[in-house]
Amino acid sequence: MSQRIVERLIGRLVTDEELRLEFTRDPRETLATLAELGWELTGVEVDTLLGTDTKLWSDAAARVDPRLQRCSLKTSEEPGAGP
């Protein structure tokens, strides 16, 4: 089942701006929060995701049609806009 979680997470990182921004700011905390929500990843998967250049996710998102994107309504100045 873990592979499905990895695929789902990668899909979300590419199409969900808010999650992508949170992950880019603090990948370890974002993965910990997802784990608390039941997103079960192995240690190897966590290490691999943490070792991946976070720029990959925004580069991939830029190549996806905006109609498939979920944009964030938060701004960096808003309280609570962080992870």
Buried (B, 14 or more C-beta within 10 A) or exposed (E): EEEEBBEEBBEBBBBBBBBBBBBBBEBEEBBEBBEEEEBEBEEEBBEEBEEBEBEEBBEBBEEEEEEEBEEBEBEEEEEEBEB
